[in-house]
Amino acid sequence: MSTITVIGAGSWGTALSLVLADNAHDVRLWTHHKEQAEQLREQRVNERYLPNVHLPKNVSFHNDLKEALQDTSAILLVVPTKAIRQVCRQISDVLDHKVTLIHGTKGIEPNTLKRVSEMIEEEMDANLYKEVVVLSGPSHAEEVGQRQPTTVTVSSKSMEEAEKAQDLFINENLRVYTSPDMIGVELGGSLKNIIALGAGISDGLGYGDNAKAALITRGLAEIARLGTSMGANPLTFIGLSGVGDLIVTCTSVHSRNWKAGNLLGKGNQLADVLDQMGMIVEGVNTTKAAHQFAEQQNTDMPITNGIYQILFEDANPRDIVDQLMTRGRRHEMEDLSTMLTNLYAN
C-alpha cells in the first residue's frame, strides 16, 4: 500500500483516484477549490465532474497542498495543460522529499510547443523525482468510474519508473502496458483531440459514417507524420495511445472534444461552445500548437490546418470539407513508406 496524491479533482483525476483506492492505496485527492473539497468530504461524490461514482474511505480530500503532499510516495498530476506550470511550481515550493511523478494530462503548450512532461521538467525541482511518467490511452473517466474494462499505457525515460506506475494502477478493470516511446505516447494522446474536434464537426454537419471513418484514418496519418518528425516511433501510433485513443475520442458521446466539435458543426461560435461545455476542451489549444508545429517542421497536416481555420479564422466548416475533398491526388501508402524508411534508417 502506497500513499498517492492526485492533483486535480476533475473527472479523470476522480476516476483514477477510484482505481488507486481499489488497489488499496491511501489516496489524497487535491483540488484548488475549497468549496469542492468540502462538497467531496460531505458527499464522497464529485457531483460536477463524475456524478454517481462513490469514492471509498481510503480517499481523502484536500485543499491544502502541503498537507496533501505530506509523506506521499507518488504524485499523479491531472490538471489542464494551461495549469501545469503553475501547479508544478506550487508543488516544488512545498514538497520536501523524492516521489514517483506521473501525469495524465493530454495537451501541448501553444507558442512554446512543449509536451506536458517537458513543461514539468522545466518547472519542477529535478531532485524531487527521478523521471516523469506519462499515463495515456483510450480511457473515458465515466467508464473507468464504473469499473468497466479499460487499457492504458505508461511511458517514461526510466523503465523502472514506468513499471512503478504500472504496478500502482493495474488491476482486473484497468490493464496497464508500458512503452519506451514517451514522445509518441504523449503526442498520440494530445493530437487525437484535434481529430476528435473534426469528427464532432463532421457529425454536426450531418455527414455519415463514411466521412468520419475517412477523417479518423487520415487523421491518424497526420498524427504519425508530425509525431515521427519529432522523434516518435511510428509504431506507437497504432497502439493504445495512438489509434486506440483516437477511436474512443472520435466516436464516443463521452468525449468533450467531440461534443465541442459537434456544436461547432451545428453553427455555434467557439466562444459560445466553450462556455456551454463548462470544462476544458484540450483540443482547441492543441490545434493551435499543432498548427504551429506543422509550420515549424514543414509538415503537411491538412485536417489540422482546416480545423485551425474553423476555430481561429472563422472558416465555414463546409468550405473546409470541400477544400479537403478537392486536394491533389496522392498515394495512400506514401506516408507509411516514408515513416518506415526513416524508422529503419535510424
Secondary structure as a PSIPRED ss2 file (coil, helix, strand):
# PSIPRED VFORMAT (PSIPRED V4.0)

   1 M C   1.000  0.000  0.000
   2 S C   1.000  0.000  0.000
   3 T E   0.000  0.000  1.000
   4 I E   0.000  0.000  1.000
   5 T E   0.000  0.000  1.000
   6 V E   0.000  0.000  1.000
   7 I E   0.000  0.000  1.000
   8 G C   1.000  0.000  0.000
   9 A C   1.000  0.000  0.000
  10 G C   1.000  0.000  0.000
  11 S H   0.000  1.000  0.000
  12 W H   0.000  1.000  0.000
  13 G H   0.000  1.000  0.000
  14 T H   0.000  1.000  0.000
  15 A H   0.000  1.000  0.000
  16 L H   0.000  1.000  0.000
  17 S H   0.000  1.000  0.000
  18 L H   0.000  1.000  0.000
  19 V H   0.000  1.000  0.000
  20 L H   0.000  1.000  0.000
  21 A H   0.000  1.000  0.000
  22 D H   0.000  1.000  0.000
  23 N C   1.000  0.000  0.000
  24 A C   1.000  0.000  0.000
  25 H C   1.000  0.000  0.000
  26 D E   0.000  0.000  1.000
  27 V E   0.000  0.000  1.000
  28 R E   0.000  0.000  1.000
  29 L E   0.000  0.000  1.000
  30 W E   0.000  0.000  1.000
  31 T C   1.000  0.000  0.000
  32 H C   1.000  0.000  0.000
  33 H C   1.000  0.000  0.000
  34 K H   0.000  1.000  0.000
  35 E H   0.000  1.000  0.000
  36 Q H   0.000  1.000  0.000
  37 A H   0.000  1.000  0.000
  38 E H   0.000  1.000  0.000
  39 Q H   0.000  1.000  0.000
  40 L H   0.000  1.000  0.000
  41 R H   0.000  1.000  0.000
  42 E H   0.000  1.000  0.000
  43 Q H   0.000  1.000  0.000
  44 R C   1.000  0.000  0.000
  45 V E   0.000  0.000  1.000
  46 N E   0.000  0.000  1.000
  47 E C   1.000  0.000  0.000
  48 R C   1.000  0.000  0.000
  49 Y C   1.000  0.000  0.000
  50 L E   0.000  0.000  1.000
  51 P E   0.000  0.000  1.000
  52 N E   0.000  0.000  1.000
  53 V E   0.000  0.000  1.000
  54 H E   0.000  0.000  1.000
  55 L C   1.000  0.000  0.000
  56 P C   1.000  0.000  0.000
  57 K C   1.000  0.000  0.000
  58 N C   1.000  0.000  0.000
  59 V E   0.000  0.000  1.000
  60 S E   0.000  0.000  1.000
  61 F E   0.000  0.000  1.000
  62 H E   0.000  0.000  1.000
  63 N C   1.000  0.000  0.000
  64 D C   1.000  0.000  0.000
  65 L H   0.000  1.000  0.000
  66 K H   0.000  1.000  0.000
  67 E H   0.000  1.000  0.000
  68 A H   0.000  1.000  0.000
  69 L H   0.000  1.000  0.000
  70 Q C   1.000  0.000  0.000
  71 D C   1.000  0.000  0.000
  72 T C   1.000  0.000  0.000
  73 S C   1.000  0.000  0.000
  74 A E   0.000  0.000  1.000
  75 I E   0.000  0.000  1.000
  76 L E   0.000  0.000  1.000
  77 L E   0.000  0.000  1.000
  78 V C   1.000  0.000  0.000
  79 V C   1.000  0.000  0.000
  80 P C   1.000  0.000  0.000
  81 T H   0.000  1.000  0.000
  82 K H   0.000  1.000  0.000
  83 A H   0.000  1.000  0.000
  84 I H   0.000  1.000  0.000
  85 R H   0.000  1.000  0.000
  86 Q H   0.000  1.000  0.000
  87 V H   0.000  1.000  0.000
  88 C H   0.000  1.000  0.000
  89 R H   0.000  1.000  0.000
  90 Q H   0.000  1.000  0.000
  91 I H   0.000  1.000  0.000
  92 S H   0.000  1.000  0.000
  93 D H   0.000  1.000  0.000
  94 V H   0.000  1.000  0.000
  95 L C   1.000  0.000  0.000
  96 D C   1.000  0.000  0.000
  97 H C   1.000  0.000  0.000
  98 K C   1.000  0.000  0.000
  99 V E   0.000  0.000  1.000
 100 T E   0.000  0.000  1.000
 101 L E   0.000  0.000  1.000
 102 I E   0.000  0.000  1.000
 103 H E   0.000  0.000  1.000
 104 G C   1.000  0.000  0.000
 105 T C   1.000  0.000  0.000
 106 K C   1.000  0.000  0.000
 107 G C   1.000  0.000  0.000
 108 I E   0.000  0.000  1.000
 109 E E   0.000  0.000  1.000
 110 P C   1.000  0.000  0.000
 111 N C   1.000  0.000  0.000
 112 T C   1.000  0.000  0.000
 113 L C   1.000  0.000  0.000
 114 K E   0.000  0.000  1.000
 115 R E   0.000  0.000  1.000
 116 V H   0.000  1.000  0.000
 117 S H   0.000  1.000  0.000
 118 E H   0.000  1.000  0.000
 119 M H   0.000  1.000  0.000
 120 I H   0.000  1.000  0.000
 121 E H   0.000  1.000  0.000
 122 E H   0.000  1.000  0.000
 123 E H   0.000  1.000  0.000
 124 M C   1.000  0.000  0.000
 125 D C   1.000  0.000  0.000
 126 A H   0.000  1.000  0.000
 127 N H   0.000  1.000  0.000
 128 L H   0.000  1.000  0.000
 129 Y E   0.000  0.000  1.000
 130 K E   0.000  0.000  1.000
 131 E E   0.000  0.000  1.000
 132 V E   0.000  0.000  1.000
 133 V E   0.000  0.000  1.000
 134 V E   0.000  0.000  1.000
 135 L E   0.000  0.000  1.000
 136 S E   0.000  0.000  1.000
 137 G C   1.000  0.000  0.000
 138 P C   1.000  0.000  0.000
 139 S C   1.000  0.000  0.000
 140 H C   1.000  0.000  0.000
 141 A H   0.000  1.000  0.000
 142 E H   0.000  1.000  0.000
 143 E H   0.000  1.000  0.000
 144 V H   0.000  1.000  0.000
 145 G H   0.000  1.000  0.000
 146 Q C   1.000  0.000  0.000
 147 R C   1.000  0.000  0.000
 148 Q C   1.000  0.000  0.000
 149 P C   1.000  0.000  0.000
 150 T E   0.000  0.000  1.000
 151 T E   0.000  0.000  1.000
 152 V E   0.000  0.000  1.000
 153 T E   0.000  0.000  1.000
 154 V E   0.000  0.000  1.000
 155 S E   0.000  0.000  1.000
 156 S E   0.000  0.000  1.000
 157 K C   1.000  0.000  0.000
 158 S C   1.000  0.000  0.000
 159 M H   0.000  1.000  0.000
 160 E H   0.000  1.000  0.000
 161 E H   0.000  1.000  0.000
 162 A H   0.000  1.000  0.000
 163 E H   0.000  1.000  0.000
 164 K H   0.000  1.000  0.000
 165 A H   0.000  1.000  0.000
 166 Q H   0.000  1.000  0.000
 167 D H   0.000  1.000  0.000
 168 L H   0.000  1.000  0.000
 169 F H   0.000  1.000  0.000
 170 I C   1.000  0.000  0.000
 171 N C   1.000  0.000  0.000
 172 E C   1.000  0.000  0.000
 173 N C   1.000  0.000  0.000
 174 L E   0.000  0.000  1.000
 175 R E   0.000  0.000  1.000
 176 V E   0.000  0.000  1.000
 177 Y E   0.000  0.000  1.000
 178 T E   0.000  0.000  1.000
 179 S E   0.000  0.000  1.000
 180 P C   1.000  0.000  0.000
 181 D C   1.000  0.000  0.000
 182 M H   0.000  1.000  0.000
 183 I H   0.000  1.000  0.000
 184 G H   0.000  1.000  0.000
 185 V H   0.000  1.000  0.000
 186 E H   0.000  1.000  0.000
 187 L H   0.000  1.000  0.000
 188 G H   0.000  1.000  0.000
 189 G H   0.000  1.000  0.000
 190 S H   0.000  1.000  0.000
 191 L H   0.000  1.000  0.000
 192 K H   0.000  1.000  0.000
 193 N H   0.000  1.000  0.000
 194 I H   0.000  1.000  0.000
 195 I H   0.000  1.000  0.000
 196 A H   0.000  1.000  0.000
 197 L H   0.000  1.000  0.000
 198 G H   0.000  1.000  0.000
 199 A H   0.000  1.000  0.000
 200 G H   0.000  1.000  0.000
 201 I H   0.000  1.000  0.000
 202 S H   0.000  1.000  0.000
 203 D H   0.000  1.000  0.000
 204 G H   0.000  1.000  0.000
 205 L C   1.000  0.000  0.000
 206 G C   1.000  0.000  0.000
 207 Y C   1.000  0.000  0.000
 208 G C   1.000  0.000  0.000
 209 D H   0.000  1.000  0.000
 210 N H   0.000  1.000  0.000
 211 A H   0.000  1.000  0.000
 212 K H   0.000  1.000  0.000
 213 A H   0.000  1.000  0.000
 214 A H   0.000  1.000  0.000
 215 L H   0.000  1.000  0.000
 216 I H   0.000  1.000  0.000
 217 T H   0.000  1.000  0.000
 218 R H   0.000  1.000  0.000
 219 G H   0.000  1.000  0.000
 220 L H   0.000  1.000  0.000
 221 A H   0.000  1.000  0.000
 222 E H   0.000  1.000  0.000
 223 I H   0.000  1.000  0.000
 224 A H   0.000  1.000  0.000
 225 R H   0.000  1.000  0.000
 226 L H   0.000  1.000  0.000
 227 G H   0.000  1.000  0.000
 228 T H   0.000  1.000  0.000
 229 S H   0.000  1.000  0.000
 230 M C   1.000  0.000  0.000
 231 G C   1.000  0.000  0.000
 232 A C   1.000  0.000  0.000
 233 N C   1.000  0.000  0.000
 234 P H   0.000  1.000  0.000
 235 L H   0.000  1.000  0.000
 236 T H   0.000  1.000  0.000
 237 F H   0.000  1.000  0.000
 238 I H   0.000  1.000  0.000
 239 G C   1.000  0.000  0.000
 240 L H   0.000  1.000  0.000
 241 S H   0.000  1.000  0.000
 242 G H   0.000  1.000  0.000
 243 V H   0.000  1.000  0.000
 244 G H   0.000  1.000  0.000
 245 D H   0.000  1.000  0.000
 246 L H   0.000  1.000  0.000
 247 I H   0.000  1.000  0.000
 248 V H   0.000  1.000  0.000
 249 T H   0.000  1.000  0.000
 250 C H   0.000  1.000  0.000
 251 T H   0.000  1.000  0.000
 252 S C   1.000  0.000  0.000
 253 V C   1.000  0.000  0.000
 254 H C   1.000  0.000  0.000
 255 S C   1.000  0.000  0.000
 256 R H   0.000  1.000  0.000
 257 N H   0.000  1.000  0.000
 258 W H   0.000  1.000  0.000
 259 K H   0.000  1.000  0.000
 260 A H   0.000  1.000  0.000
 261 G H   0.000  1.000  0.000
 262 N H   0.000  1.000  0.000
 263 L H   0.000  1.000  0.000
 264 L H   0.000  1.000  0.000
 265 G H   0.000  1.000  0.000
 266 K C   1.000  0.000  0.000
 267 G C   1.000  0.000  0.000
 268 N C   1.000  0.000  0.000
 269 Q C   1.000  0.000  0.000
 270 L H   0.000  1.000  0.000
 271 A H   0.000  1.000  0.000
 272 D H   0.000  1.000  0.000
 273 V H   0.000  1.000  0.000
 274 L H   0.000  1.000  0.000
 275 D H   0.000  1.000  0.000
 276 Q H   0.000  1.000  0.000
 277 M H   0.000  1.000  0.000
 278 G C   1.000  0.000  0.000
 279 M C   1.000  0.000  0.000
 280 I C   1.000  0.000  0.000
 281 V C   1.000  0.000  0.000
 282 E H   0.000  1.000  0.000
 283 G H   0.000  1.000  0.000
 284 V H   0.000  1.000  0.000
 285 N H   0.000  1.000  0.000
 286 T H   0.000  1.000  0.000
 287 T H   0.000  1.000  0.000
 288 K H   0.000  1.000  0.000
 289 A H   0.000  1.000  0.000
 290 A H   0.000  1.000  0.000
 291 H H   0.000  1.000  0.000
 292 Q H   0.000  1.000  0.000
 293 F H   0.000  1.000  0.000
 294 A H   0.000  1.000  0.000
 295 E H   0.000  1.000  0.000
 296 Q H   0.000  1.000  0.000
 297 Q H   0.000  1.000  0.000
 298 N C   1.000  0.000  0.000
 299 T C   1.000  0.000  0.000
 300 D C   1.000  0.000  0.000
 301 M C   1.000  0.000  0.000
 302 P H   0.000  1.000  0.000
 303 I H   0.000  1.000  0.000
 304 T H   0.000  1.000  0.000
 305 N H   0.000  1.000  0.000
 306 G H   0.000  1.000  0.000
 307 I H   0.000  1.000  0.000
 308 Y H   0.000  1.000  0.000
 309 Q H   0.000  1.000  0.000
 310 I H   0.000  1.000  0.000
 311 L H   0.000  1.000  0.000
 312 F H   0.000  1.000  0.000
 313 E C   1.000  0.000  0.000
 314 D C   1.000  0.000  0.000
 315 A C   1.000  0.000  0.000
 316 N C   1.000  0.000  0.000
 317 P H   0.000  1.000  0.000
 318 R H   0.000  1.000  0.000
 319 D H   0.000  1.000  0.000
 320 I H   0.000  1.000  0.000
 321 V H   0.000  1.000  0.000
 322 D H   0.000  1.000  0.000
 323 Q H   0.000  1.000  0.000
 324 L H   0.000  1.000  0.000
 325 M H   0.000  1.000  0.000
 326 T C   1.000  0.000  0.000
 327 R C   1.000  0.000  0.000
 328 G C   1.000  0.000  0.000
 329 R C   1.000  0.000  0.000
 330 R C   1.000  0.000  0.000
 331 H C   1.000  0.000  0.000
 332 E C   1.000  0.000  0.000
 333 M C   1.000  0.000  0.000
 334 E H   0.000  1.000  0.000
 335 D H   0.000  1.000  0.000
 336 L H   0.000  1.000  0.000
 337 S H   0.000  1.000  0.000
 338 T H   0.000  1.000  0.000
 339 M H   0.000  1.000  0.000
 340 L H   0.000  1.000  0.000
 341 T H   0.000  1.000  0.000
 342 N H   0.000  1.000  0.000
 343 L H   0.000  1.000  0.000
 344 Y H   0.000  1.000  0.000
 345 A H   0.000  1.000  0.000
 346 N C   1.000  0.000  0.000
